[in-house]
Amino acid sequence: MPNRAVPLVKICVRCVREFPALRKDAMYCGTTCRVAAARERAKVDGRAEKWRVAAEEKKAVAPRVEPATHTLICEYAPCGAEFEAPRRRKYCTRTCGKAVWNAAREGMPRKPKLVRKPLLCAECGETMPVRRSGPPAAYCSGTCKALACTKRAAVDGRLEQWADAVKTRHMAALLERVRQCPTCDVVFHPGLRTRTYCTAACSMRAYNARREEDGRLARYRAERRQRERDQADPSEVFRAADVYERDGWICWLCSTPINREASWPASDSRSVDHVVALSRGGGHTLANVKAAHLRCNLIKGDRAVDLAA
């Protein structure tokens, strides 16, 4: 949007009133004050008197000549009045001229009025509104026109050519968009989406790294541990590594090994699962926790699992 000048508030030299002005050298609030001030200055320095004398001399030297008039008779028969006019014309008024023109027009052959019949849309078959001018339309709307064009293209093979051309351009555009994942340094094609990381796992790892740098991850873990201890009755203090070593890095839900190298949020990463969920009255104790895959832990939720069944 262009910058507009801010008007200045100035005082008129003649009427002493405030007015907004865009120019710094503005002196008068309007044309009336400017013309009146010019006349006053002309009276003071004698120019007004010189202008008046010059105008009177001009009138005396070249008096006004009245235009010559002609006495004419209106050619409209019912009227026939005499009238005076500065130039020669046939009728005294426009009414007489209009009457003559209408009388002459009555004998002229008139062009028959074109009656347009309502047409049907070539695609949907619905009745179309009649156009007042121009050639008749073949379709009722742009949608029907596009559908008919698509059908004709499908018949003569142009539709497949168009689809191949669009697919080729689309794939070329996708191949040109190559990025490198900042987490794992893998080169990938983001496609139509503006992705920064190759997978959701890399995105979550970067997110956790940022949280660990600014201390949010440590605070979250401490608050979670404190919340679990407060909710659990009874509760014990232990390390998650002790639970993994005790269970031999075997998931107690699916009885398969836990990937030690995988990190959250990988599905096969390690997690500590409460056999009886804290929300159902279970305690945060070594007897109530077991090692499990993150996937298995999330699927189980707070439900009770009967391994015998």
N, C-alpha and C positions, 0 to 999 in steps of 0.2 A: 504494500500500500504506500503511495507516494507521501512524503512528508509535506504537510501543509503549514504555511507560515502562520504564526500566532499573531492576531491583530493587536496593535498598540492602542492604548487609550490616550487620546489627545484632546485638546481644547480648541474649539473653533475661534478664529481670530475676530470674527464679526459678531456672532451671537453668543459667544462665551459659553458654549455647551460642550459637554464631553461626547466624543464619538469614537468608534473603533476605526482604526486606519491600518492598512497594510504597508503603506509607504511612510518612510521617516520624514519626508519633506511635506506631508499633507498639512494644509493650513485651514481648510474649510470643511464643514460637515457635509455639504452637498452642493449641487449646482446652483441652487437659489442664492446661497450666501456668496459663492464665488462670483456670480454675475453681478450681484448687488455691489460687492466690493469693487469690481472693475468699473462700474458706472460711477461710484463715488470718487475713485481715483481720477477718472476722466473729467469729472466736474472740477476737481481741485486744480488740475494742470491745464484746463482750458480745452481739452480735446473734445468734450461733449458739445461745446458751442461751435467748434469748427465742423463737426459732423452734421449739426443741424443746418448750418448755413450752406454747406455743400449739398445737402439733400434738397433744400428749397431752390437752389440754383438749377439743379438737375431737373426739377419739375417744371421750372419756368422755361428752360431751354427746350425740353422735349415734352410737350404736354401729351397727355394720354389720348390716344386715338380710339374712338369707339368703333367696334367692328361693324361693317356694312351689313344690313339685313335685306332679305329678299321676301317679297310677298308672293306666297305660293298657295295652290289649291290642292287639298287632299285628294288623291286619286282613288280612294275607297268610295265607291258609288253611293252607298247609304249615308256616308258622312258628307263629303264635298265641301268641307269648311275651309275658309281662308285662314292662313296662319303665316307668321313671319318667322324666319329662321336665318342664321348667319351663313348657312350653306344650303345648297339645293338638295332636297329630299322629296320622296314621293308621298309620304304619309305624315299627318300632323302629330300622331302619337304612336306609341308602340302597340296600343290596342288595335288601331286600324291596320297596322302592318301584320299583326298576328291573325286578324280575321281574314285578310286576303290570303295568307299562307295556309290557313286551315281549309279555306274553300278550294284552293288549288290541290291540296293534299288529298281531298276526298275523291277526286277522280283518278288518282294514281293507283296502279296495281300494288297491293301490299304483299310482302313476302310471307308465305304461310308459316305459322309458328311450329317449330320443331317439337314434336312430342316424343320424349324418350320413354321407352318401355322399360320396366324393371328387369334387370338381368339376374341370372343365377351364378353363384361362384363356381368356377370350374373345378374346385377342389372339394369343398364341403357341401355344395349344392344349396346353400342358403341364399335368400333374396338379398341383393345389395342395394343400398340407397342410390338414387339416380343422381348423377353428376349434372351440375348446371352448365358446365362448359368442359371442353376437352374431349378426347377420345374415351369411349367406354372402357371401364376397368374389367379385367378378366378374373381378378380375385378380390375377395372382400377385405383381406388384411394381409399384412406382411408375413404372418405366420403361415397362411395358406399358400402364399407365393413361395415361401422357402420350402414347404413340404413338397409342392409340385416340382420345384427345381431339384430337390433331393431324389425324388422318384425317377425323373428323367435321367439324372446322372447315374443312378443305379442301373438303369436299363442299358445305357450305352457304355458303361464301364468307367466313367469319369469318377465315380464315387470312390472306387478302390484306389485309383491314382491319387486322389486328394488325401485319402487316409494314409497311404504309404508316404506321401510327401510330408504330411504333418508328423507322422511317427518318426521319420528320419530326422526332421528338424528337432523334434523333442529329444530324441536320444542323443543327438549331437550336442544340444544344449546341456543335457545332464552330464555327458562325458567331459565337457569343458569345465564343469564345476567340480573341482577336486580339492579336498581339504585334508589336513593332517590333524589327527586327534592330539590335543595337548597332553593327554594323560599317558597313552600307550604309544604315541608316535606312529600310529597306523594310518596309511593313506586310504581314504574312503570317499565315496560319492554321496553327498548329502541329499541328492534328489531335489524334489521341489521344496522340501522343508529347509529352513535355515538352521541346521544342526551344527553345533560346535564340537560335540563328542561323537565317537563312532557308535557307542552303545549306551544304554541307560546305566550299566555298571560303571563305565568310565566317568559318566556325569556324576554319579553318586560318590565315586572315589574323590573326584575333584571337590565336590561339595563338602565332604568330610574333611579333606585336607584344609580347606579354607576355614572350616569350623575349628579344626585343631590349632591352626595358627593364631586365631584371635581368641582362643580359650573357650569358645562356646561348647565344643564337644566335651571337654572335661567337666564343665559345669552341668551339662545335660546328664552325663553319666553319674555324677555325684548326686544330683537331685533325684534321678531315677532310683539309685540304690537307697537313698534315704527314704523315698516314698514307699519302696517295697518293704523296707524294714518297719516303717510305721504301720503299714497295712497288715503285715504278716504277724501272726500271733501263734506260736513263738517265732523268733528270728535268731539267726546266727550270722557271724561274720566269716566269710570264706572267699576263696578266689575261684574264678571260673576255670582256671587252668587245673586246679585240683579236681574239679568235677570231670574234666576231660580225661585226665590221667587215670582217675579211678575207674571210669567206664571204658577205658581202652580205646577211646576215640571211635566208639561204635554207637550209632544212633539207636536209641532204645525203642523207637517207633517202627522203623523199617529194617533194623538189624543189619545195616550196611555201613561200611567205613565212612568216616567224615573226612573230607578233604582239608588237610591242615594248612595248605597254601592258599586256599580260597578265603576271600575276605567279604565282609558284608557289602552289598546286598546279594551276593551270589547265592543261588538256591541250595548249593551243597556246602555252604559255609557253616561254621560251628555256631551253636547257640545253647543256652541253658534253659531247659524247659521244666516247669513246675508240674509234677504229677497231678497234684490237686491244685488247681489254679488259685492264685491269691484272692481273686474276686469271689471264689466259692469257699473261702475260709481256710485255705491251705497255708502252711507256714513256710517262711523263707529259711529252710534248714537243709542240711546235706542229705537228710533222709528223704526229703520231698523234691529234690532236684535231680535231673539226669541230663546227660549230653544228648543232643538231637540236631538234625539238620535244620537249617533255617526254614526250608520249605515245609518239612514235616511239622515243625513247631507252629508255623502260621496256619497250616491246614487244621491242626488239632484245636487251636484256639484255647478256650476255657472249658472245653468238654472233657468228660471223664472217658478214658480209653481203657477198654477191657482187652488185654493182649491175649487172654485165653480164648476169647471168642474169635 
